[in-house]
Amino acid sequence: MAISSLGIGSGLDLNQIVNDLVNAERVPKETRFNQREQRLEAQISAYGNLTSAIDQVKGTLSQLSEFELSQNASVSNRDVARVTADGTAANGNFSLEVKQLAQAQALASAPGDFADPDAAVGAGQLAIQVGDGDAFTVNVQEGDTLRDVRNAINDAEGGVTASIVNDGDGARLVLTANTTGAANTINVTATEDPAGSGLARLDGANLVQTRAAQDAEAVINGLTVTSTTNTLEDTVEGLSIELRGTSDSPVTVSVSEDQGALQRALEGFVEAYNGLIGQTSNLTAYNAEEQQASVLTGDSTVRGIRSRLGNALVEPAQIPDVNARTLASLGVVSNRDGTLGFDSDRFNQALENDGFDNVTAVVRAIGERMESVTSSFTGPDGLIGVRTEGLQNDLERLSQQRVDLNVRLEQLESRLVRQFGRMDSTVAQLQGTSDFLMGQLANMPLAQNNSRR
């Protein structure tokens, strides 16, 4: 950096001159660096967008290559039940009638036993057990209230939930089993200490059942089945039946293959592929009117991707004894602009001619092959990966070039400061000599005589 005293001897603004000379070297190079950096970053971003579009296509191809026929399960009255199928159930219909739902038992203290939640309950122990579960004991101290007992039961987490309900006749402690089923009844034994403390009011013999414990009961094709819960698992193989309400008459459960899923999968591929084609078109477009190129105009990587995808689209699947072995014969047709369309009539004709299983085999084969092609684009050693790595290396080299430029400019500035410093010192010496000579000449007799005239 130029020193602040530079220019004192010559009277010139040598600091500004040094800065101007250094900037004359810096600005053109930094401008080129900035332009190059912006283009590299734009290309890296463009390849990122392209990778995202390819990954979407790859995802749909994965669905095609791994396609498995699913099942639809429906109930004529969804208020009675909901049914889900895992794909292994037998197709067809059956009747379902729900006689009763499974429910958990609830017991309550007798009306009028306690005036409010802060009423004392007595002292002793409450032994509580739900069904064949582990029993637990609640210790009740003298002065404990109904609210204290409720909290102690809930804190024990023993399979029963306690609450307090005010029903107009005072506060009532309500115990509800956490599990449904006829076997999960609540057993409460109160031991008073001392006798006559009043805790016996919460003994099971003095509690009122407000809701009975019961199993779910349903009739499937005339056969009665029971369950401790409202979900029937594997009662009908391959189905999960959630009972939701009782019915006065049987409802119909229907199970069928969802063959429409294959068409939806192909249509999903078409949509993703068209998104990719639109992405490549935008990235490589050229505006002739404004003579403006897009970030990847003329890029060989994009051309290679489009070419390999196009070839993969028309290659037939190696499935013997099948007529429709290409995507085009399955209804995936090409448009003039490179996008795809879906012809459902052609797809349905292929199903009719070759059967669903054969068409599925063709779709899986094509999906697997094209998925492999797309993986070669985006993998670590793929076209885009290699190209992006090259651009990243260019950015790193550009960063080093900036460092090298700054070093050279610092050296140039130091050299200019030294050169102008020596010049400034020389000018100062010459100015001093000039001033001395002018002083001597002014003191000479001839100069003094001339001054008297």
N, C-alpha and C positions, 0 to 999 in steps of 0.2 A: 504494500500500500504506500502511496506517495506520502512523504513527510510534509508536515504543515509549514515548514520554513522554506520549502522549495519555491523559487521565484523571487526571493528577496533581493538577490544580486542583480537579476536582469529586469525586475519589475514586471515580468510576464506571469500569467496564471498557469504555471507549469503543471500544477495538480490537475487542472481541468484538461490540459493537453494530454497528460498521461492517461487519464480516465477515458478520454475520447478514443485514443489509440487502442487501449485495451478492449473497449466496447466494440470497436470496429472489427476486432477479431472474434469477440464473444457472440455478438448478436446473431450473425448469419448461421453460425454453427449451432447455437442453442435453438434457433428457429427450426432448423432441419431436425434436430433431436426431438423437439416437441411434436413436430408433424409426424415423425416416424413413430414416436411413442404412442400418440393418439391412434394411429392406424393399427399398430400392433395390438393395443388394448381393445380396439373395436373388433378386430378379427378374433381375438380370444373370446370376447363376449358373444360374437356371432356363432362361433363353434359351440359355445356353451348352450345357446338357444337351440342349435341344431341337434346337439346331443339329447336335450330334453325331449324334443319332438320324436327322435328316433327311439328313445326309451319308452315313450307312450305307444309307439307302434310295436315295440318288442313286448310290452305288457299284453297287448291284445293277441299277439302271436303265441305267447305263452298260454293264454286261455284256450287258444285253438289246439295247440299241441298236446295239452293236458285235458282236453275236454272229456268230461264224464257226464253221462245222461243223469239228470236230476229228476226228482218227482215233485208233483204238485199234490198237496193234500188239502181238502176243503171240507167244511161242515155246513149243512144247509141252514143251521141256526147257530151263529157264532156266540149267542148269549148262553148257549148250553155248553159248548166246548170249543177248544182250538186244537188243531192237530198239525204236527210237523213230521215230515218223513225224512229218513236218512239215506234214501235211495235203494234200500234193500227190501222194502215192503212189496207185497203182491199188489198189482194193479187191480182195481175193481171198487165195488161199493159194499158197505155194510151198514147195518142199523145200530144206533146207539141211543139208549134211554138212560137218563141219570135219575135214579130214585132218590138219592140223598147225597149231600156233600160231606166230606170229612170236616169235623170241627173239634176245637179244643174245649175241654171242660172249664167252667167258671163257677166258683163258689163265692158266696158273700156272707158277711156277718148278718145276724138277724136284725130286722128293722127295729129301731128304738134302743138297741143295745148301747149305742154311743151317741151323745148329743152333737158332737162336732169333732173335727180332726185332732183337736188338742185335748180330748178327753183321755184320762188315764185308763190304761188297759189292765193293770195289775202287774204281777211279777211272776217269773218262772222261766220255763223254756217252751219253745215251739219246735217240734220235730216235723219236718216237711219232706215229703217224697212224691215225685211224679212218676207214675208207672213203676217200672223196675229200675229206674235211675237211682243214682246215689242220693241218700237222704242227707239233709243238712239241718243244723240246729241254730235257732235264733234265741239268744239270751235276752230276756226282757227284765229290765231293772225297775224297782219301785219308782213310780213317777213318770215312767215312759208313757208317751201318748200314742194314739192310733197312727199319727204321722211318723213317729219314731219307728214303730213296727213296720210300716210300709217301706220306709227307707232301708231298714236292716234286711228285709226280705229281698229287695231288689239288689242291694249290695252283695248279697251272697251268690247271686247268679246261679241258682240251683235248678233252673228249668221252669220257674214260675215267675210271673210278673204280678206285682201288687199295685193296686190303685185305690183311691178313695172316691166314692160317689155319694153325693148328697141327694137323697131321693124325697125329701120333704118330711121324712120321719127321723131325720138325723143323719149322721155320717156312717157309711157302711164300707168296710174293708172288702175289696173284691180281689180274689186270687184267680188268675187265668193261666192255664198250662201253656207253655211255649210251643208244644208240639200237639198236632191233631191226632186223632185215633182213639178208638174205644178203650184201648189198653192204657192210655196215658191219663189215668185219673189222678186227682190230687188227694193225698192222704195227710191230714194234719192232726198231730197229737199234742195237746196242751198239758203241761205239768205245772201246777201252781206251786209257788214257793214264796210266802207261806200259803197253806191251804186257805181257800176262800178269798184269795186276792182279786179274783174276777177275771183272770186270764182264760178260764175255762170257756168264756164266751167265744173264744177263737178256736176251740177244739172242733175237729171235723164233725162230731156228732151234733154240734150246735150251729154249724154253718148251713146255709141254704144254697142248693144248686140252682143257679140261674141259667146255666147252659150245660147240656149233657155232652160228654165225650162220645164221639161216634166216628165210625169209618165211613169212607165214601162207598156208595153202592151203585153200580151201573149194570146195565144189561146190554151185552154186545151179541147181536145175532141170536138172541134168545138165551144166551148164557150169562148167568149172574157172576159178577166179579166184585171183589171188595179191595179197598186200599186204605192204609192209615193216612195217606195224603190225598190231595186232589189232583195228583199227577200220576197217570198210569204209564209206567215205563215198561216196554216190552210185553205188555199184556197182548198187544197185537204186534208181532215181530216187525221191526223197522219203523214203528210209529211211537211218538210221544203224545199222549192225549192229556190235555189240561182241562179238567172239569171246571165249569164256571157257573153252572146253575142247573136246577132240576128241570125236568121236562114232563109234560103231561102225556106226550106220545113220542115214539122214536123219531130221531133225526137221522139224516143220511150223511155218512162220511164217504168221500170219494177220493181215491188215490189213482193218479195217472202219470205217465211219463211226460216231462216237459220238453217235447221235441222242439218247441219254438225257441229254446235256449240256444240251439246251434245257429239258427238264423240270426238271433240277436248278437251272438259272438262274431259272426262274419260281418254284420253291419257295424259293429264296434271297430273292427279292423279297418273297414273302409273309411270310417270317419277319422280314425287316427292317421291313416295313410294320407288322406287328403290334407290333413293338417300339416304333415311333413312336407308334402309337395308345395303347399302354400308358403311354408317357411323357407324352403330352398329358393322358390321363385322371388320372394322378397329380398333375400340376401344376395341374389345374383343379378337382379334387374339392372337395366341401364336406361336412363331417361335421355332419349335422343334430343328432345327439345332443349333441355337445360344442359345437355352433354355432361350429365352427372352419373357416375357409376356407383353401384352399391358396394358395400364393404367386401363382398366376396365375388364380385363380378369377374368372370373368367377363371374362377378357382377350380383347379383340376380335382381337388378332393370332393367337392360337391358333385361335379360331373361324374366322378367314379361311383359315388353313392347312388345317384339316380340311375346310372347304367346297370349296376349290379342288382338293384331292387327290381328294375324293369325285367331283367333276364329271369330273376327268381319268380316273378309273377306268372310267367308263361310256361315255366317248366312243369311237366306233368308228374304226378305222384306215381311211384312204382307199386301200384296196387293191382294185382291180376284180376281179370274177369270183371272189371268195372268200366263202364262207358265214360262216366263223368270223372275224369282224372285231373282236370285243371280247374283253377279258380274261375276262369271264364265260363266253363261248363256248369259251374255251381252258382252262377249268377253274378259273380264279381267281374264286371265288365269295365274296360278302359274307355275313357273319354279322350277327345282330341287334345285337351290341355294337359294331359298326363295324370289327371285325377281319376278316381274310380267311382263307379256307381253300382247299385245292387238291383238285380232283376229277380224279384221274388217268384215270378212265373217260371223262370228258368231253374231256379233252385227247387221249387216244388216238383217240376218235371223230373229233375235228377233224383229226388227222393222216390218218386213213383217208379222210375225205371230201375234204379239200383238198390233201393231200400235204405232205410235210415242207418243201419250198421255200416254198410259199405261207404256211404257218403261221409259218415263220421270218421272212418279210417282214412279216407282221402284228405279230409280237413286236418286231421292230426299230423299226417305225413308232411303236407305242405307247410303247416304251421311250424313244425319242428325244423324243417330245412330253412325256412325264411328267418326263424328266430336265430339260427346259427349265423346267417348272413348279417343280420343286424348286430349281433354280438361282435362280429369282426370290425364293425365301424367304431364302436364305443369302448371296447376293451382296452386294457393298458397298451397293447401292441397294435390296436386298431388304427384305421386311417385317421380318425379325428384325434385320437390320443397322441399319435406320432406327430401330427401337424401342430397340435397345441403345444406339445413339448418343445418343438422347434421355435415356435413364437415366444415361449417363455425364455428360452435361451437367448433369443434376439434381444429381449427386454433386458436380460442380465448384462449382455455385452454393451447395450446402449447405456446402461447405468454406469458401467466401467468407463465408457468413453466420456461420459460427463465428468467423472472423477479425473480422468487424464486431462481433459480440457482445462479444468480448474487449476490443475498443477501447472500446465503450460502457461496459462494466463498469469498465474502468480509469478512464475519465473520471468515472463515478459514484462510485467509491471516492475519487478525488482530491477531488471536490466534497464528499463527506460528511466527509472528514478535515478539510478547511478549515472547514466549518460547525461540526463538533464541536470543532475546535481553538479557534475563536472563542468558542464557548459555554464551553469549559473555561477559557479565559483570563478571560472575564467572571465566571464563578463564583469563580475564584481571587481576582479583585480584590474581588468582593463579600465573600468570606470574610475577606479581609485587612481590609477596612473594618469588618466586623462585629467582628472581634477587637480592632481599635483602639478602637472605641466601647465595647465591653465593658470594656476596660482603663481607659478614662477614667471611666466610670461607677463602676467599683470604687474609684477614688481620690477620689471626691467626699466631703466632710465628712458628708453625710447617710448615705452608705453606710458610713463608718467608725463613726459613732455607732451605727448599727444593729448593727454587728458586735460592739460592746462589751456590748450587752445579752445 
